[in-house]
Amino acid sequence: MRPHVLLTAWAFAPARTSGVYRAIGLASAFAEHGWDVTVLTAPRSVFASEGMVDDSLSAQVAASVRVVEVPFSSMAYSSDITSWGWARARHPELWGLARACRFPEPAFGDWRSALERAAVRVHREHPVDLAFGTANPSVDFMPGWELKRRFGVPHVMDYRDAWTIDVFTGESQTRVGARASRWEQRLIEAADQVWFVNEPIRAWHRSKYPAASPRMHVVPNGFDIIDGASPAVPFREVDGDRPLTFGYIGTINTGQFPTEVLFEGWSRARRISDEIARARIVLRGHLGRTGVADAALEDYLRRAAAEGIHYEGPVAKADVAATYAGFDGLVLALASGPGVTSGKVFEFAGTGLPVISVHDPDSAATSIMESSPVWTPSASLDSDDIAQAFVATAATIRAQTAQTRAEAVRWGERWERMQQLSGPVAALSELVKRSPAR
């Protein structure tokens, strides 16, 4: 009999928000390994009302995957105040706190009850062999907790971020209270496995919860194959007279995307290099969570355009490979922090294009790119170091041949998502076979 996994992911296709690609990849990996897959997720309308939908994502989900939408409401995802009740409109802060009583996670805690009821219904209709929650939000872990507590179903927690630890510093989250910390300890102690996207985040949790250390694993993200195609960019000769185009694809968030650092380093490079003075950077992606720039970001984009940094709008997931093919090199611009990887680093690695890194050298992204034959890191976030890295990357672009592009593509193939997930998912099959609940 085929094993059955219940995957809880607040955001799933066609939602366009952080973590969706990993959730889709997990569902696909389980389906490929012969599992029946049921996904608990928030309704499409939650994301559509905020302009956070990419319908091309639905085509990536295997036809065998069953998606169950669980009713969800939150002040953070309900901008239509005409739909609010009296108590919510009159006392929004108290309303939000009251809804977090069931689980200590602002904006999401109240979803716990609906999730647990849905999980039990699914289990009674089609017995669940493994409960898998991918977070954040951390309330995604609660269906697994409930099925483990009531029926002995094995439970896996998947951290693509962190809950009580700041991934930018490794320190405790100041905005997370003691109740959340107690819940995290309880959940981790009960989980059969705990997954993390990189080693720094795992190391912090191993230090915090040493008893659970043997059950903690690093399962990185990866790039996706869309319609049978990888992001690998076919080689084309760069004409000596043609100005170079550096590209970036990803969400551009105020406070996370290194706007000023990139601006200063690029401007400095334009002053010291005729090559860079003729070149441009093209930014593609959504502006913030909803795709609408705040005043600070609008001001930045205006200033940046005068220096050859141009914003050209978002890209549907299905069009990502074609967009990469229009670039000569890539700018891996990330927020700095030892626990920051970003899913885009794997896609960048898969293109075979020369990549310049504009982020803290201690970033977890460095461990992904450091063996690439076409990677140029900035020695620091000082504008002179970034400028020199741009000049060096331009030289790499000009020198790349069909052979070295092919070598770079082969190097990047290791980061394909299914390759990252295949071994860990196969190991879960063995875990389920040993489970007394089966």
N, C-alpha and C positions, 0 to 999 in steps of 0.2 A: 504494500500500500504506500502511495506517495506521502511523504511527510508534509505537514501543513505549517507554514510560518505566518504569524500575525505581525505585520510591520506597522508600527505607528510612526507617522511623520506628519506633523502639523501642516506642512506645505508639501504638496505632491503635484505632479503634472495635472493641469497646465499652469499652475502657479509659477510666477516668475519672482523668486525670492531666494535668499541665501539658504543653502542646504538642499535645494530641490534636486540638483544633479546627482548628489550622493544618494538620496532616497530612491530616485529612479534607477540608478545603477545597482543598488542593493536588491530592489525588486527583480530586476533583470537577471542578476547573478543567481538568486535563489531559483528563479524559473528555469534558467539554463541548467541548473544542477538537479532538476527533476522535482522541485517542490511545488506544491500548491501555495499560492501567495495571496493573502488578503491584506489590504492596506487600509488602515484607519487614518483619515485625514479631515481637515476642515473643508467646508463646502467651497466650491468654485466661486460662488457669489462673494465670499469674503475678500477674495483677491481681485475679482473683477471690479468691485466697487471702488478699489483703490488704484485701478489701472495697472495691476500687477499680474497680468496674464500673458503667456506666450503659447498660443495654441499649437505651435510646431512641436512643443515638448510631448504632447500626447502621443505622437507617432512613435516615440521612443519606448513606450510602455508595451510590454508583451501582451498579446491579446488574452492570454490565460490569466493575467493578473486581475483580481477582483478588487475594486475600489469601493469602500464604504465611507460616505461622507457623514461626519458626526457633527451635529449642530454646534455652532460656536459663535459667541458674541464677545466683543471686547471694546472698551472705549478707544483703544489704540487703533482699532480697525473698524470704526464706525463714525465716519465724518458727517453723516446726515443727522443733525441734532433734532430734526423733526420726528425721528423715529425713537427718540429717547423718552423714557417714562419720567414722571414727575420727580421721583427720588433721585434718579440719575442726573437730571438736568439741574436740580436744586442743590445737590450735594455730590458732585462728581467724584471728589477725592474719597469721601466716605463710602460711596457706592463701589468704587474700585477696591478699597480695602476689604469690604465685606465679601466681595466675590473671590478674594484670595484666601478666605478662611479655610477652605478645603485643602489648599495646597499653596505653599508660600512662594508664589511666583506672580508678580504683578502682571496684569493683562491676560494671563493664561491660566492661573490657578483654578478658576471656577470651571474650567473644562474637564477637570479630573472626573467628576461624577458621570458626565455623559460618556467619556472615554471608557471608563470601567464598565458601565452598563453595556456599551457596544461590544467590548471585548468578551464579556460573558455570553452575550447573545451569539456571537460568532462561534465561540467555543462549543456551545450547546448544539448549534446547527452542524458544525464540522469541527470535531475536536482538534485543538491546536497543539502541535508538538513542540513549537518554539515561539516564544514571544520576543520581539526585537523592537527596541525603541531607539530612534535616532534623534538626537537633540542638538541645538535647542529648538523650541522651548523644552525645559526639563520635565514638564508634565507629560511629555511623550513616553517617559519611563513608567508611568503609573499603570497602564494596562498590563505590562509584564509583571509588575509588582502584585497586582490583583490576581492574575492567573497563577502566579507562583504560590501566593499565599493560600488560595482556595483550592487549587487543583494540582499543585506540584509541577506545573509546566516550567521547563527551563527558561531562563530569562537572560537576554544579552542587552547591555547598555552600550550605546554608540555615541561617543562624544566627538562631534565635529568641531566643537568649540569647548568652552568650559563654563561651569555654573558658579562655583564659589571661588574660583581662581581667576585673576586677571591675566589673560594670555599675553598682554603687552609687557608685564613686569614679573609675573610669577608670584606676585603677592596676593593675599586674600582680597576678595572683592569687598570694598568698603560698603557698598550698597546692599549687600546680602546679609541678612540677619542670622541669628543663632538657630532659628527654627529651620531655615533652609539648609544650614550645615548639618543639623541633626538628620534631616530627611536624606541628604546625600549620603551620609555615612550608613544609614539604614539600608538604602537602596544598593549601594556598592557591596555591603557585606552580604546581601542576599543574592546578588547577581551571580550567574554561572560564568559569565565572561564580561569584561569591560573593555571596549575598544576605544582607541584614540587615534587622531589623524597624524600625530607626529610624536617624536620621542620626548621633547621638552614637556609637553602636556602630560604624557604618561609619567615622566619622572616626578613631576610635582605631585601627582595623585598617589604615586607609590610611596612618596615620603609622607604624605598626609594620611594614607590608609595602608600601612605596611602589611597588615594581615591579608589584604586582598591582592597584594602584588603579584603572586603567581598566576592570577586570573586576568591580569591586565595585558593587553596586546596593542601593538601599533599596526593599524590598517590604513595606509595612506589613501588619499584621493587619487584620481587619475583623469586622463582625458577620455572623451567619449567618441565612439565610432557612430557617426550619423549617416544613415542611409548607405551603410557599407563603406563610408569614406572616413579616413583619419584626418586630423588637421595638417598633415604633412603638405608642405608647399612645393610644387614642382619647380625645378631650377630654371631660371631664366637669366640670361646675361644682362648685367647692369651696364648700360651704355655709359661710357666715360663722361659724356656731357649732360646726362640726365641727373637732376637733383634727387637726392635720396629721400625716401619716405620712411620714417620710423612710426610704428604703430603701437597702440595700446587698446586692448579690449577688456572691459571689466566695469564694474560699478564704480562711479566716481563720487565718493562720500566726503563731505566736509569733515575735517578732523581725522580722517583715516587715509584717504588718498593724499600723498605728500605733495600737495599743490605748490607751495612756495619753494620747497627744496628742489623740485623738478624745474620750476621756473628759473631759479637763480643759477642752477647748474647748466641748464640749456642756454641761457642768456650769456653766461661766461664762455661756453663753447663756441657760440656764434661770434664772439669777439676775438677768439684766438685761432679760429679755423675757417678758411674760406669754404671748405667742404660743408661744414655744419651751417655756415651762414646762408648757403643756398638750399639747405635741407629743410624739412618740416616734420612735425610730429602730428599725427592724426589720432585723436582720442575717440573711441567708440564705446558706447555703453550707456546705461541708465544713470541719470543724475540723482543720487540718493535712492532711498527705498521706493519712493513713488514715481521717480522719473522727473520730478519738478525741482529745479535748482533753487536753493535759498539765495538770499541777497549776496552773501559772501562768495558763493560759488559763481554766480552770474558776473560779479566784478572780476573774479579771477579769470574767467573765460574771455572776457573782453580784453584784459591786459595781456593774456597769453596769446591771443590771436595776433597782436601786434608784433610778437616775437616768433611767429611761425609755429605756434601750437594751436591746432584747430580742432574744435569739437564738431563731429559730424553725425551725432545721433546714436541711438541704440541699434543692436543687431539681434535678430532672432537667432535662436540656437541653430536652426537649420541652415543659416547663412554664414555661420562663423568661419568655416573653412574657406569659402570664397572671399571673405573679407581679409583673412590672413594672406591670401594669395596676392592681394594688392599692396602689401608692405614689403620693404626691403630688409628691415630689421625690426626688432621689438623692444619696447621699453617696459621692463618689469618694475613698475612703480608700486610699492607696497607700504603700508603702515609698518613702523618699526616695532619689533618685539620678538623675543626668543621663541614665543609660541605661535607666531604668525607664519602660516604657509601660504594660504590662498589657493583655491582650486585652479586659478589661472596659470600658476607656474607649470602645471603638468601639460596644459594645452600649449603653452609657449614652448616647452621642451619638445613636444611632439611635432612642431612645425619644421624643424631643421633650420630655421632662420637664425641669424646671429641675434643674441639677446644681450642688452645692457641691463644690469640690476641697479635700481635706484631705491635702495632700502638699507637698513642697518645690516652690516656684515654678519651680525650674530643672529639674524632671522633664520627661522627653520627652513625658509626657502633656499638658503645657501646650501644646505645639505642635499637638496634635490638637484641643483644646477652645477655644483662644483666640479663634477667630472665631465660636463658637456664640452665638446671640442669647439663650440662657437659661443661661449659665454664670457662676457667681460663684466666683472663686478666693479663697482665704485669702491675705492679703498675706504671711503668714509662718506658722510653726508655733507661734507664741505663742498662748496660750489666748484672749487678748483679740481678736486678729485672727480667729481661728477663730469666736469667738462672734459678732463683727460680721458675718462671712460667713454664718452660719446665719440671723441676723436678716434680712439682705438677701435671702437665698434664699427665706425664708418670704414676704417681700413679693412676690417674683417669682411664686411659686406662686399667691398670692391674685390677682395682677393678670393672670395668663395668660388669654387668650381662645381661642376656637376658631381664630381666624385666626393668632394668634401661635404656638399649638401646631403648626398646619399648617406655618408658616414654619420652625419648629425641626425638624420632621420632614423637610422638604425639604432643609434644611441637612445633616442627618445622613445622608441617603441616599448621599452620596458615600463613606461608610465601609463600604458593603456589601462583603463579602469577595470576591465574584466580580469586582466592579469593580476591586478592588485587584490581583487576580491576572491578569485577562484580558490586559492589555498585555504583562506580563513573560512569560506562558506563550506568547503568540503569537510573541514574539521568539525563544523557544527553538525554535519550529518552524523558523524561518529558520536558526538556529544548526545544527540537525541537518541541514538540507538542504545546508549547506556542508561538513559533516563528511566527511572521506575514508573514515571507517569505514562509511559507509552505502552 
